[in-house]
Amino acid sequence: MLSRIIAAAAFTIFFGVVSLFIVGYSFLVSTQNGYVYTEIVVVAILIIGNLYFLGLLARLTKRARWAVPALILTLPLAVYGGYEAYINHIEINNAEVDLTAYEPFENGTKAVSLDGKADFSIDSRMPLLDGATALYPVMASFIQAVYPEQNYPHDNPLESEAVASKTGNAFARLAKKEVDIIFTAGPSEVQEAALKDMEMTPIGKEAFVFFVHESNPVESLTIKQLQQIYSGEITNWKEVGGKDKEIIAFQRPEGSGSQTGLQNMMGDTPIMTPPTDQKVDGMGGVIEKASNYRNYRNAIGFSYRFFATGMVESKGIKLLKVNDVEPDIEGIQSGKYPLTGEFYAITNGTINPNVKPFIEWILSEQGQQLIEKTGYVPIKEK
C-alpha cells in the first residue's frame, strides 16, 4: 500500500507541475471562460490517476473500471457545458448586425422610405459610397430614395456602389480615392492626415453612449469618472457608487469610429492599454460582452446610441446617463447630453459631378427626414 501511495504522490506532483503550464497557457490563449474546460480535464485526470495508482479502480467491476473514469471526466464537462449554453441563451443574440436586412430595394428591407417621391435622383455616374456599420441604414435609405432600383449588396464593392466596410476600411478606401463619399463620425488624427483633400459635411447628430449590464446599480457617470475609468485611475465599481467589483472596460481597435469617439471624450487624458480579451473587433461584440452574464456583469462598453438600441437586440444592457442626462432624442436635440456629436458625409477630392448635389439633397428637408425616420437626429432644426 505504501508503494501505491508513493506512486500516487509522484504522479500528482509530476502531473500537477505539467498542469500548471497547461492551464496557464490555456488561460492566456482562451477567450472568455474557455480555459475552464482545460481545468476540468486536468482535475479529472488527477482524480482518475490517483484512483488508479491507489488501486481503487482495481476493486471495481470490469465495466465500472471504465464507467467511473468516464463519468468523472464527462459529467463536469457536461454540467459546465450546459451552464455555458444557458448563459449564451440569455446574452444578446446576433450582436454583430446582419446588414443584409437594411439593403435597399429588397423585400422587407428595414431601410426607411420617403412618404413620396424624392425631388432629386441620380441615374448615371452614381457616387461610390462606404461607411460605418452604424450608418449603413441611413446610407441605404438615401440609395433607396435617389439611386436606380437594383441590387446593392452591402459587403461586395465589386458589385455594389454602396457598401459598409466599417469605419477604418472606409477611411482607407477614401484615402485611396476608391470611393466618393463615406458616412462616418469624424476621423482620427491618423485618418485625417491621410486625406489630403478632405471635406466634411455634417448631416446629422448622434450620441456617444456608455452601457453596462442591466444588473449594475450604477445609473450615471460624469465625464470625469469615465475618463478616470478608461485611464485606469478608477478600477472598481464601488468607487462610483456600485458594487465591490473590478471594472472591465472594453475598447475597440484603433481607427474604429467608436474608439475615435472614446479618444475624443478622453481629450489629453491617456487611455489605458486594455487586456487583449477586453479589446473587441466588432462594435456589436462590445455590446455582447458587456451584457455577458458570466464574467461581464461588471463590464462597461461604448457605442453610438442608434446602434446600441436600434440595430442590435439590446437585452441585458442599459445606457448610462452622463452628467445625469439621458442619451435620448431630447438630450441630443437640446445639446444637454454632453457626448452629442455630429456624423458626416466625407469626401476626398472626388470629381464625380453628382456628389455635390447629392450632399445638398441630404441636407434638404427630404434628406433630413430620412435621417430622422431612421432613428438619428437631423442636423438642421425644424
Phi and psi in degrees as a GROMACS rama.xvg file:
@    title "Ramachandran Plot"
@    xaxis  label "Phi"
@    yaxis  label "Psi"
@TYPE xy
-61.2094  -39.9803  LEU-2
-64.5537  -35.1361  SER-3
-67.2801  -40.4452  ARG-4
-64.5774  -41.1907  ILE-5
-64.023  -42.2111  ILE-6
-63.3156  -41.5397  ALA-7
-64.7871  -40.7635  ALA-8
-65.8999  -42.7342  ALA-9
-62.8513  -43.3322  ALA-10
-61.3004  -44.6171  PHE-11
-61.5038  -44.1747  THR-12
-65.4882  -47.5855  ILE-13
-64.2641  -52.6112  PHE-14
-69.172  -29.6943  PHE-15
-62.9078  -42.1406  GLY-16
-65.1552  -45.4739  VAL-17
-60.4689  -39.91  VAL-18
-64.0917  -35.6337  SER-19
-57.1858  -42.7703  LEU-20
-69.6397  -40.2605  PHE-21
-63.1157  -49.4975  ILE-22
-66.0095  -40.1525  VAL-23
-61.6553  -44.227  GLY-24
-64.8121  -42.9183  TYR-25
-61.4045  -39.0288  SER-26
-62.3833  -37.9789  PHE-27
-71.5734  -37.7421  LEU-28
-98.7583  -15.6433  VAL-29
-79.8547  147.532  SER-30
-94.0234  146.936  THR-31
49.1114  -119.791  GLN-32
-107.416  24.89  ASN-33
-60.133  -29.6805  GLY-34
-66.9908  -18.2335  TYR-35
-62.401  -36.7717  VAL-36
-61.7616  -39.3395  TYR-37
-63.0969  -42.5811  THR-38
-62.3823  -40.6014  GLU-39
-61.1243  -45.4023  ILE-40
-64.0682  -42.7622  VAL-41
-61.4529  -48.6924  VAL-42
-62.8503  -40.1532  VAL-43
-62.1375  -42.0231  ALA-44
-64.7387  -38.901  ILE-45
-61.7306  -43.7118  LEU-46
-65.7803  -47.5357  ILE-47
-62.4061  -42.1996  ILE-48
-60.8022  -43.1092  GLY-49
-67.3696  -38.5708  ASN-50
-60.8813  -37.4906  LEU-51
-68.9965  -50.7269  TYR-52
-68.522  -28.3276  PHE-53
-82.3666  -2.76552  LEU-54
77.4886  11.0115  GLY-55
-72.9693  -32.5083  LEU-56
-67.0356  -33.1253  LEU-57
-64.6655  -21.1785  ALA-58
-79.4749  -12.2801  ARG-59
-86.1809  165.913  LEU-60
-66.4161  164.079  THR-61
-59.2909  -41.8479  LYS-62
-68.0224  -39.263  ARG-63
-68.5869  -26.9632  ALA-64
-61.789  -28.4631  ARG-65
-92.5708  -35.4317  TRP-66
-69.3933  -42.1681  ALA-67
-64.0033  -50.8175  VAL-68
-58.8057  -40.2156  PRO-69
-62.271  -39.3905  ALA-70
-67.858  -42.2274  LEU-71
-60.3522  -36.537  ILE-72
-80.429  -46.6959  LEU-73
-84.0612  -32.2714  THR-74
-61.9463  -49.6092  LEU-75
-61.9647  -37.6984  PRO-76
-63.5124  -41.9662  LEU-77
-66.0323  -41.76  ALA-78
-64.2566  -46.9936  VAL-79
-68.728  -36.9893  TYR-80
-61.6479  -39.5787  GLY-81
-65.2101  -39.0838  GLY-82
-61.9585  -44.0291  TYR-83
-59.3401  -44.2727  GLU-84
-61.7471  -39.9837  ALA-85
-64.8408  -43.9577  TYR-86
-64.0801  -43.5727  ILE-87
-61.231  -33.2127  ASN-88
-64.8394  -35.5773  HIS-89
-92.5253  -1.89462  ILE-90
-79.5047  172.014  GLU-91
-62.8686  133.079  ILE-92
-94.1063  146.185  ASN-93
52.3366  48.4362  ASN-94
-61.5994  -33.7022  ALA-95
-81.4207  110.675  GLU-96
-69.1399  137.929  VAL-97
-84.3055  103.127  ASP-98
-70.355  -10.6492  LEU-99
-55.5755  -31.3697  THR-100
-65.0269  -18.482  ALA-101
-104.028  -0.684907  TYR-102
-60.6507  135.257  GLU-103
-69.5369  152.203  PRO-104
68.8449  4.25285  PHE-105
-88.4671  150.266  GLU-106
-60.3182  128.655  ASN-107
74.5135  15.7471  GLY-108
-58.6304  146.382  THR-109
-85.0659  -6.3232  LYS-110
-65.2394  132.681  ALA-111
-79.8902  160.938  VAL-112
-125.725  157.95  SER-113
-70.544  160.103  LEU-114
-70.5438  -28.0167  ASP-115
-135.472  -163.434  GLY-116
-79.0923  142.383  LYS-117
-68.0479  144.238  ALA-118
-89.9758  15.7665  ASP-119
-144.926  142.397  PHE-120
-148.679  157.53  SER-121
-125.365  119.001  ILE-122
-104.78  -19.6551  ASP-123
-149.229  165.028  SER-124
47.99  52.3204  ARG-125
-65.6521  129.255  MET-126
-57.4108  138.834  PRO-127
-83.2691  129.836  LEU-128
-121.043  150.003  LEU-129
-151.478  172.833  ASP-130
169.387  -170.075  GLY-131
-74.6606  151.022  ALA-132
-55.2773  -45.0434  THR-133
-66.5497  -20.8668  ALA-134
-102.177  1.72122  LEU-135
-61.2231  -39.5914  TYR-136
-57.502  -35.8086  PRO-137
-68.2716  -47.8729  VAL-138
-57.0211  -44.763  MET-139
-62.9278  -36.2557  ALA-140
-68.9381  -36.3367  SER-141
-62.2023  -46.4954  PHE-142
-60.9087  -45.142  ILE-143
-62.3097  -27.3603  GLN-144
-83.8889  -36.8894  ALA-145
-125.827  -13.4249  VAL-146
-90.8556  161.594  TYR-147
-63.1477  148.213  PRO-148
-74.8873  117.458  GLU-149
-167.342  -175.853  GLN-150
-82.108  135.959  ASN-151
-131.039  75.6471  TYR-152
-60.0484  130.88  PRO-153
-73.1574  -13.6871  HIS-154
-120.191  17.7181  ASP-155
-135.333  90.5609  ASN-156
-65.115  -16.5455  PRO-157
-77.5349  -20.8931  LEU-158
-119.013  -2.99192  GLU-159
-135.242  141.183  SER-160
-80.6536  -8.06521  GLU-161
-142.167  115.532  ALA-162
-130.186  170.454  VAL-163
-129.147  90.7793  ALA-164
-95.149  13.2693  SER-165
80.0328  159.555  LYS-166
-55.7366  -51.3926  THR-167
-59.7317  -46.3662  GLY-168
-66.9406  -37.2109  ASN-169
-62.2444  -43.8923  ALA-170
-65.3913  -37.9649  PHE-171
-63.9789  -41.6886  ALA-172
-67.9225  -37.2837  ARG-173
-66.2193  -39.7591  LEU-174
-61.1878  -34.5566  ALA-175
-85.4455  -0.0367522  LYS-176
59.3371  37.4886  LYS-177
-84.5767  -16.854  GLU-178
-133.12  163.216  VAL-179
-94.7375  -38.5782  ASP-180
-138.295  139.776  ILE-181
-121.814  149.172  ILE-182
-113.073  108.347  PHE-183
-151.698  174.519  THR-184
-72.2721  -179.671  ALA-185
-64.8426  156.735  GLY-186
-77.9168  159.373  PRO-187
-75.7012  171.335  SER-188
-61.0432  -39.7763  GLU-189
-65.2891  -44.3934  VAL-190
-65.2312  -40.8221  GLN-191
-64.0243  -38.1848  GLU-192
-64.1589  -26.542  ALA-193
-82.673  -10.016  ALA-194
-104.381  96.2226  LEU-195
-73.5611  -27.3451  LYS-196
-121.453  37.4991  ASP-197
-70.8338  137.276  MET-198
-129.482  127.355  GLU-199
-113.344  122.442  MET-200
-114.07  112.419  THR-201
-64.3152  129.923  PRO-202
-122.594  -11.9122  ILE-203
-168.076  173.677  GLY-204
-121.661  151.652  LYS-205
-153.217  159.066  GLU-206
-102.987  133.45  ALA-207
-86.2793  122.44  PHE-208
-123.071  156.274  VAL-209
-116.861  143.802  PHE-210
-138.122  155.819  PHE-211
-136.559  172.285  VAL-212
-64.9921  144.178  HIS-213
-61.1193  -20.3557  GLU-214
-81.3349  -10.5296  SER-215
-69.2132  125.117  ASN-216
-72.0383  -13.6108  PRO-217
-70.0588  129.718  VAL-218
-109.543  -27.2878  GLU-219
-147.374  144.306  SER-220
-130.924  152.055  LEU-221
-87.8943  163.469  THR-222
-56.9018  -41.8606  ILE-223
-61.2588  -43.3502  LYS-224
-65.2244  -39.6421  GLN-225
-62.695  -41.8864  LEU-226
-63.2221  -38.9509  GLN-227
-68.8511  -34.857  GLN-228
-66.233  -47.6269  ILE-229
-83.2217  -5.37889  TYR-230
-95.5537  -9.795  SER-231
91.5576  5.20663  GLY-232
-75.7752  -39.7758  GLU-233
-102.801  123.74  ILE-234
-124.592  -3.23172  THR-235
-133.776  138.318  ASN-236
-63.5177  -24.8378  TRP-237
-64.6705  -21.1075  LYS-238
-72.2184  -15.4008  GLU-239
-124.312  25.4544  VAL-240
92.0944  10.6868  GLY-241
-102.012  -161.158  GLY-242
-79.7759  166.292  LYS-243
-78.0218  74.6782  ASP-244
-135.417  142.697  LYS-245
-63.7033  140.096  GLU-246
-85.3203  124.656  ILE-247
-101.281  109.985  ILE-248
-105.809  100.874  ALA-249
-74.2396  150.858  PHE-250
-130.393  174.256  GLN-251
-115.609  165.359  ARG-252
-64.69  152.553  PRO-253
-57.2662  134.728  GLU-254
93.976  -13.0945  GLY-255
-73.3976  153.546  SER-256
-60.7805  -41.7983  GLY-257
-74.7844  -30.7138  SER-258
-66.7409  -37.5924  GLN-259
-63.2682  -37.6211  THR-260
-60.678  -41.0883  GLY-261
-63.2989  -44.4211  LEU-262
-60.8595  -39.7819  GLN-263
-64.139  -41.0316  ASN-264
-64.8957  -37.6725  MET-265
-71.8294  -25.3637  MET-266
61.5711  -124.688  GLY-267
-87.494  -0.218332  ASP-268
-79.7171  122.334  THR-269
-64.204  140.555  PRO-270
-88.7535  133.553  ILE-271
-67.0541  154.656  MET-272
-79.6267  121.595  THR-273
-79.4844  153.497  PRO-274
-57.6611  152.548  PRO-275
-60.0137  -31.8624  THR-276
-86.0994  8.13107  ASP-277
-114.435  12.8947  GLN-278
-113.656  122.269  LYS-279
-117.037  133.596  VAL-280
-66.781  -53.3501  ASP-281
-93.036  142.898  GLY-282
-62.0889  -36.9308  MET-283
-61.3761  -32.7827  GLY-284
-64.7799  -33.5743  GLY-285
-62.2987  -43.8651  VAL-286
-64.681  -41.8518  ILE-287
-61.7285  -45.1358  GLU-288
-70.0498  -34.7937  LYS-289
-68.2415  -26.4237  ALA-290
-94.1344  0.457622  SER-291
-64.0681  118.995  ASN-292
-64.2691  -30.5871  TYR-293
-68.6218  -67.6167  ARG-294
-111.251  -15.2351  ASN-295
-116.627  25.5966  TYR-296
-64.1658  -16.585  ARG-297
-103.484  19.7686  ASN-298
-91.7961  162.341  ALA-299
-136.474  139.211  ILE-300
-135.919  177.93  GLY-301
-145.33  157.001  PHE-302
-167.734  -163.917  SER-303
-108.345  145.448  TYR-304
-52.4024  -50.1201  ARG-305
-65.132  -39.1753  PHE-306
-63.7898  -44.1242  PHE-307
-71.0527  -28.184  ALA-308
-112.123  -22.461  THR-309
-111.609  -26.4513  GLY-310
-104.469  -17.659  MET-311
-121.564  156.9  VAL-312
-79.4122  94.4193  GLU-313
-87.3493  45.0381  SER-314
-69.698  139.243  LYS-315
94.2  -7.75133  GLY-316
-121.117  160.001  ILE-317
-136.791  144  LYS-318
-79.8681  137.688  LEU-319
-84.8652  145.036  LEU-320
-71.2136  151.445  LYS-321
-121.541  124.501  VAL-322
54.9209  35.9472  ASN-323
65.8114  21.417  ASP-324
-115.002  130.42  VAL-325
-68.8477  142.375  GLU-326
-86.2825  61.0021  PRO-327
-110.58  179.816  ASP-328
-56.6376  -44.1474  ILE-329
-61.9663  -43.5498  GLU-330
-64.0745  -34.9033  GLY-331
-72.8875  -47.398  ILE-332
-60.5184  -41.3623  GLN-333
-78.2706  -18.5259  SER-334
81.4447  3.91945  GLY-335
-70.2731  -34.0289  LYS-336
-69.1273  120.166  TYR-337
-72.0526  -14.7048  PRO-338
-109.752  38.4093  LEU-339
-84.0648  133.142  THR-340
-138.615  174.01  GLY-341
-101.147  154.041  GLU-342
-118.077  160.74  PHE-343
-132.825  156.58  TYR-344
-98.4548  116.967  ALA-345
-116.419  130.804  ILE-346
-120.083  168.875  THR-347
-146.355  63.6924  ASN-348
76.8687  27.8157  GLY-349
-64.8241  148.619  THR-350
-109.304  5.60054  ILE-351
-66.7833  121.198  ASN-352
-68.4733  -14.2008  PRO-353
-88.8987  -8.08149  ASN-354
-66.1691  -49.7793  VAL-355
-61.4436  -50.4951  LYS-356
-64.9083  -29.3046  PRO-357
-64.5558  -46.5184  PHE-358
-66.1556  -37.5153  ILE-359
-61.5084  -38.5727  GLU-360
-67.105  -37.9645  TRP-361
-58.9118  -34.1751  ILE-362
-83.1454  -6.90043  LEU-363
-75.9609  176.259  SER-364
-58.6844  -39.28  GLU-365
-69.1697  -44.0328  GLN-366
-62.8978  -41.6896  GLY-367
-69.3546  -29.9242  GLN-368
-63.4064  -40.8186  GLN-369
-65.5964  -38.4613  LEU-370
-61.528  -43.3522  ILE-371
-68.6304  -42.5338  GLU-372
-65.8994  -30.1744  LYS-373
-67.2582  -34.8561  THR-374
130.078  1.86377  GLY-375
-96.2348  179.141  TYR-376
-105.85  125.244  VAL-377
-59.9169  151.896  PRO-378
-74.8863  -26.9089  ILE-379
-102.161  130.316  LYS-380
-75.7566  145.993  GLU-381
